[in-house]
Amino acid sequence: MQTKSIVIQSVGLGGGDDTLGSMLMANFLRLLAEKKEKPKALIFWNTGVMLVCEGSPVLEHVKKLEEAGIEILVCTTCLEYFDLMDKLAVGKLTTMMKSIDAMFEGEFITL
């Protein structure tokens, strides 16, 4: 049973160079879709919500993850803050309480 959730809180992985961070995030999402073991959910918040909106360079990777049965949860408050509500291309809107519930259902990893 899938018990891990991954919180994606920015458009890149790690600190430092933004271009490298974006490349690493794209690689992470692409390779995650290829793994046999998958997380239960990906929770996108803060600037991470930009990854699931129109124009995102990793949109196809996230769509493949959703097609593989991973729940894609996207912070409503964050989309509203960045004025991206009408740009959501994959996933479903969620609240902070639903995100907290997902974290308490099993292990979670923050990126």
N, C-alpha and C positions, 0 to 999 in steps of 0.2 A: 504494500500500500504506500502511496506517495504521502510523505509527511512533511517534506521541506517546502518552505516558501522562500523566495528570494525577493528582497526589497531593492529596487533599482532607483536610486535617488539623484542621479545626474546623467548627463548625456555621454560621459566618458568614464572609464575605469581608472582609478588611482588619482593621485595628485601630481601636479607638475605640468607637463606639456599637454595642452588641450587637444592638439592634433593626434598625438600618440594615444591619449586617453580615448578618443573617439574610435580610433583603429582597434584598440583593445576591446572596446565594448562590442563593436561589430563582430569581431572574431569570437568573443565569448558567446554572443547570441547565436551565431551561425553554428558553432561547435556544440552548444547545448542541445540544439535541435537534432544533432546526429547521435547523441548519447542514448544508450538503451534506458538507463535510469533517468527519470525526469522529475523535476519538482512538481508539487501540487499546484503552486501558483507563482506568478510573477506579479509583484505589487509595484506599480510605478508612481512615484511622487516627486515633488519638487521639480527640478528641470528634467528629471527622468521622463516626465509625461510627454516631452517633446519627441521621444523615440517612438511613440505610438500614434503620432499625428501625421496628417498628409505632409508629404515632402521629406519625411524621415529617411535617412540613408539605410536604416536597418529594418524598415517596415516589413519587408518580405520575410526576414528572419523571424520576426515576432509573429507574423501570420502563420508561419510553419509551426511555431511552438503552440499556438492556439489550436491549430488543426490536429496537433498531436495530443490534445486533451488537457493542456496546461491552461489553468484559469488565468486570464489576464485582467487584473484589477487596476483601475486608473483613478487616481485621486480627483474627485470632482472639484474640490477647493483649489487645487493646483491648476487644473484646466481653466477655471474661471479667472484665477489670478493672472495667468499668462494670456488670457483672451483666446483660448484654443478650443472652447466648447464645440464649435462648429467644425473643427478640424480633426476630431477623433476618428481614426481609421481602423483601429483594431482594439478589442477589449471591451470591458464594460465599466461603467461608472461605479465608483464605490465611495463609501464614507470612511472616516477614520475608524469608527467602531468596527466595521466589517474588516478593515485591514488589521486591527488589533486582534479580532477573533481569529483571522487566518494565522496570525503569528502564534497564538496560543494553542492552535490545533496540532502543532508539531514544532519542529526546529525551524529557525529562520536564519537567513544569511543576508547581511546588508552589503550592498555594493555602492 
